[in-house]
Amino acid sequence: MAERYSSFERGGRRWLWQRITAAFLVIVLAFHFFLLHFVNHADEVTFAMSSARMEQLSYYSLMVLFLVTATFHGVNGVYNALVNQGLTGTKLQVVKGVLVLASLVLIVQGIRTANAWAGFPTF
């Protein structure tokens, strides 16, 4: 059975962004795990190093960008999987609303956590 891309067309803009976010996440995670496993093996030192880097705006920005990218990629993937399974109508609108609300909560909590680690004021 061929996949239905009823929520976005294959080759369209959302389809492209889904692939771009996947590539970005894989590259950042691969870099993170490379540093974690081959550069420093001690958990305490790794945490101290990442805490010191959190104070740098570039590292903080990368974490927030990663959080937003991962949230978009995951929520968009779940939504498209449900559409491809045939979910329509009111149920689809409710699920869409729940996914948007959950992603907003995740992003706000993630930014609050990143602010706390970086020593920035939390809201």
Backbone as CSV, one residue per row, in Angstrom:
resi,resn,N_x,N_y,N_z,CA_x,CA_y,CA_z,C_x,C_y,C_z
1,MET,0.843,-1.184,0.000,0.000,0.000,0.000,0.886,1.245,0.000
2,ALA,0.645,2.125,-0.922,1.422,3.356,-1.011,1.009,4.306,0.112
3,GLU,1.986,5.063,0.602,1.686,6.021,1.659,0.846,7.156,1.114
4,ARG,-0.098,7.608,1.917,-0.893,8.779,1.563,-0.263,9.986,2.242
5,TYR,0.007,11.005,1.520,0.500,12.247,2.086,-0.593,13.292,1.958
6,SER,-1.722,13.006,2.599,-2.846,13.911,2.464,-2.650,15.195,3.250
7,SER,-1.772,15.187,4.264,-1.553,16.408,5.021,-0.530,17.313,4.355
8,PHE,0.320,16.737,3.532,1.200,17.533,2.681,1.638,16.662,1.517
9,GLU,1.876,17.302,0.393,2.236,16.557,-0.804,3.726,16.252,-0.806
10,ARG,4.062,15.063,-1.279,5.466,14.687,-1.391,6.142,15.694,-2.317
11,GLY,7.257,16.234,-1.851,7.957,17.237,-2.629,7.522,18.657,-2.295
12,GLY,6.497,18.807,-1.481,6.022,20.136,-1.090,6.890,20.750,-0.011
13,ARG,6.509,21.947,0.422,7.299,22.683,1.398,7.333,21.998,2.762
14,ARG,6.197,21.524,3.265,6.194,20.845,4.573,6.937,19.522,4.509
15,TRP,6.829,18.831,3.392,7.565,17.583,3.207,9.065,17.865,3.255
16,LEU,9.498,18.943,2.587,10.902,19.321,2.589,11.375,19.701,3.986
17,TRP,10.580,20.488,4.730,10.977,20.890,6.086,11.048,19.695,7.022
18,GLN,10.192,18.706,6.817,10.257,17.500,7.641,11.599,16.803,7.425
19,ARG,12.081,16.746,6.190,13.366,16.108,5.886,14.531,16.954,6.385
20,ILE,14.443,18.283,6.235,15.513,19.167,6.705,15.657,19.072,8.218
21,THR,14.535,19.091,8.944,14.617,19.000,10.404,15.175,17.644,10.829
22,ALA,14.838,16.584,10.116,15.386,15.267,10.443,16.902,15.260,10.268
23,ALA,17.385,15.825,9.180,18.828,15.879,8.937,19.530,16.723,9.993
24,PHE,18.950,17.859,10.345,19.525,18.719,11.376,19.620,17.987,12.707
25,LEU,18.553,17.303,13.096,18.549,16.588,14.367,19.585,15.470,14.387
26,VAL,19.707,14.740,13.309,20.690,13.657,13.246,22.109,14.208,13.344
27,ILE,22.397,15.294,12.649,23.739,15.874,12.677,24.083,16.387,14.080
28,VAL,23.170,17.125,14.709,23.439,17.665,16.045,23.568,16.537,17.065
29,LEU,22.708,15.535,17.003,22.815,14.416,17.940,24.097,13.624,17.720
30,ALA,24.486,13.425,16.479,25.736,12.706,16.204,26.924,13.471,16.769
31,PHE,26.943,14.774,16.579,28.020,15.598,17.137,28.029,15.526,18.656
32,HIS,26.853,15.605,19.269,26.738,15.531,20.726,27.258,14.191,21.252
33,PHE,26.818,13.099,20.648,27.258,11.786,21.122,28.739,11.555,20.849
34,PHE,29.267,12.102,19.757,30.698,12.008,19.511,31.471,12.683,20.638
35,LEU,31.081,13.907,20.985,31.760,14.610,22.072,31.581,13.893,23.397
36,LEU,30.393,13.389,23.642,30.098,12.736,24.919,30.906,11.452,25.100
37,HIS,31.020,10.656,24.056,31.637,9.339,24.206,33.122,9.294,23.877
38,PHE,33.606,10.192,23.049,35.002,10.102,22.645,35.884,11.202,23.214
39,VAL,35.300,12.298,23.639,36.111,13.385,24.164,36.227,13.300,25.671
40,ASN,35.130,13.001,26.357,35.158,12.971,27.810,34.201,11.900,28.305
41,HIS,34.688,11.011,29.131,33.861,9.909,29.599,33.249,10.144,30.981
42,ALA,33.706,11.138,31.714,33.215,11.361,33.071,31.940,12.193,33.038
43,ASP,30.877,11.655,33.624,29.593,12.356,33.598,29.640,13.689,34.323
44,GLU,30.315,13.742,35.460,30.365,14.986,36.234,31.104,16.077,35.461
45,VAL,32.207,15.701,34.834,32.974,16.687,34.074,32.183,17.132,32.852
46,THR,31.513,16.187,32.191,30.703,16.521,31.020,29.605,17.497,31.401
47,PHE,28.944,17.252,32.542,27.894,18.167,32.994,28.469,19.538,33.317
48,ALA,29.618,19.577,33.955,30.242,20.859,34.283,30.625,21.614,33.018
49,MET,31.159,20.882,32.024,31.527,21.527,30.771,30.295,22.082,30.066
50,SER,29.209,21.303,30.022,28.015,21.778,29.338,27.383,22.937,30.098
51,SER,27.481,22.935,31.438,26.938,24.057,32.210,27.721,25.334,31.920
52,ALA,29.034,25.220,31.795,29.853,26.395,31.488,29.534,26.901,30.078
53,ARG,29.330,25.979,29.142,29.005,26.385,27.773,27.619,26.993,27.688
54,MET,26.718,26.591,28.602,25.361,27.147,28.583,25.379,28.645,28.791
55,GLU,26.415,29.150,29.419,26.493,30.587,29.642,26.814,31.340,28.358
56,GLN,27.294,30.649,27.383,27.587,31.273,26.105,26.305,31.340,25.283
57,LEU,26.056,32.478,24.709,24.817,32.696,23.974,24.695,31.769,22.768
58,SER,25.783,31.460,22.109,25.709,30.604,20.931,25.272,29.186,21.306
59,TYR,25.811,28.660,22.393,25.418,27.315,22.822,23.954,27.303,23.260
60,TYR,23.550,28.340,23.972,22.162,28.475,24.412,21.227,28.548,23.198
61,SER,21.602,29.345,22.210,20.784,29.482,21.006,20.664,28.158,20.261
62,LEU,21.763,27.404,20.199,21.728,26.100,19.548,20.784,25.148,20.278
63,MET,20.787,25.201,21.607,19.877,24.337,22.363,18.421,24.690,22.093
64,VAL,18.112,25.968,22.066,16.733,26.396,21.808,16.330,26.039,20.375
65,LEU,17.230,26.237,19.421,16.951,25.868,18.035,16.721,24.362,17.917
66,PHE,17.522,23.580,18.614,17.348,22.133,18.616,15.991,21.754,19.199
67,LEU,15.598,22.403,20.287,14.305,22.133,20.927,13.153,22.444,19.975
68,VAL,13.190,23.591,19.329,12.118,23.977,18.410,12.083,23.032,17.202
69,THR,13.259,22.690,16.675,13.333,21.790,15.527,12.804,20.404,15.875
70,ALA,13.221,19.886,17.024,12.757,18.554,17.441,11.248,18.554,17.684
71,THR,10.739,19.623,18.275,9.302,19.709,18.525,8.532,19.740,17.214
72,PHE,8.957,20.577,16.269,8.279,20.626,14.968,8.333,19.272,14.283
73,HIS,9.515,18.671,14.256,9.677,17.400,13.559,8.779,16.314,14.169
74,GLY,8.761,16.229,15.483,7.952,15.205,16.143,6.462,15.429,15.994
75,VAL,6.006,16.644,16.234,4.578,16.942,16.156,4.081,16.805,14.720
76,ASN,4.845,17.311,13.770,4.454,17.198,12.370,4.420,15.735,11.935
77,GLY,5.370,14.944,12.414,5.386,13.523,12.088,4.188,12.774,12.650
78,VAL,3.843,13.054,13.907,2.674,12.404,14.520,1.398,12.811,13.782
79,TYR,1.275,14.101,13.498,0.084,14.596,12.788,-0.064,13.915,11.433
80,ASN,1.024,13.848,10.677,0.964,13.233,9.355,0.695,11.737,9.431
81,ALA,1.233,11.076,10.440,0.944,9.650,10.609,-0.548,9.424,10.868
82,LEU,-1.150,10.274,11.688,-2.584,10.137,11.967,-3.424,10.425,10.729
83,VAL,-3.039,11.428,9.961,-3.759,11.732,8.720,-3.624,10.569,7.747
84,ASN,-2.431,10.008,7.662,-2.211,8.879,6.763,-2.977,7.636,7.193
85,GLN,-3.316,7.546,8.473,-4.113,6.421,8.961,-5.604,6.649,8.741
86,GLY,-5.972,7.823,8.263,-7.364,8.075,7.903,-8.144,8.911,8.903
87,LEU,-7.485,9.512,9.885,-8.176,10.361,10.853,-8.630,11.638,10.158
88,THR,-9.918,11.956,10.285,-10.467,13.140,9.622,-11.470,13.833,10.529
89,GLY,-11.941,14.965,10.076,-13.043,15.666,10.726,-12.704,16.262,12.072
90,THR,-13.682,16.177,12.974,-13.562,16.779,14.297,-12.454,16.143,15.108
91,LYS,-12.309,14.820,15.011,-11.238,14.146,15.756,-9.871,14.673,15.345
92,LEU,-9.677,14.904,14.049,-8.402,15.430,13.569,-8.166,16.840,14.099
93,GLN,-9.194,17.661,14.135,-9.047,19.018,14.650,-8.711,19.021,16.142
94,VAL,-9.330,18.104,16.903,-9.032,17.997,18.343,-7.590,17.550,18.541
95,VAL,-7.166,16.536,17.802,-5.791,16.046,17.909,-4.808,17.142,17.508
96,LYS,-5.118,17.880,16.466,-4.260,18.981,16.029,-4.126,20.028,17.132
97,GLY,-5.231,20.382,17.767,-5.193,21.340,18.867,-4.369,20.839,20.041
98,VAL,-4.533,19.565,20.384,-3.767,18.978,21.485,-2.272,18.968,21.149
99,LEU,-1.931,18.627,19.915,-0.522,18.608,19.510,0.092,20.006,19.548
100,VAL,-0.652,21.007,19.103,-0.143,22.380,19.137,0.041,22.827,20.587
101,LEU,-0.933,22.547,21.442,-0.826,22.916,22.851,0.340,22.201,23.525
102,ALA,0.482,20.909,23.261,1.582,20.142,23.851,2.936,20.665,23.375
103,SER,3.033,21.037,22.110,4.312,21.546,21.604,4.644,22.904,22.218
104,LEU,3.647,23.748,22.418,3.897,25.035,23.074,4.365,24.850,24.509
105,VAL,3.728,23.936,25.231,4.139,23.651,26.612,5.565,23.112,26.634
106,LEU,5.887,22.202,25.715,7.228,21.642,25.640,8.265,22.721,25.356
107,ILE,7.980,23.605,24.425,8.932,24.665,24.089,9.122,25.624,25.259
108,VAL,8.033,26.035,25.904,8.142,26.957,27.044,8.930,26.312,28.177
109,GLN,8.631,25.061,28.503,9.356,24.384,29.580,10.821,24.179,29.203
110,GLY,11.091,23.857,27.950,12.472,23.683,27.507,13.267,24.970,27.590
111,ILE,12.651,26.075,27.210,13.333,27.363,27.298,13.539,27.757,28.754
112,ARG,12.570,27.487,29.596,12.739,27.769,31.028,13.899,26.964,31.602
113,THR,14.010,25.691,31.215,15.103,24.849,31.696,16.443,25.360,31.177
114,ALA,16.497,25.713,29.889,17.735,26.255,29.325,18.120,27.565,30.011
115,ASN,17.140,28.407,30.322,17.418,29.650,31.044,17.987,29.363,32.428
116,ALA,17.421,28.384,33.118,17.904,28.043,34.458,19.344,27.530,34.392
117,TRP,19.647,26.678,33.422,21.018,26.160,33.280,22.010,27.265,32.941
118,ALA,21.561,28.218,32.132,22.460,29.286,31.701,22.576,30.405,32.720
119,GLY,21.740,30.365,33.740,21.759,31.429,34.731,21.001,32.662,34.295
120,PHE,20.173,32.497,33.252,19.343,33.606,32.786,18.063,33.640,33.625
121,PRO,17.381,34.786,33.644,16.114,34.828,34.380,15.059,33.922,33.738
122,THR,14.325,33.224,34.572,13.244,32.386,34.054,11.952,33.158,34.149
123,PHE,11.020,32.823,33.282,9.727,33.512,33.271,8.654,32.578,33.738
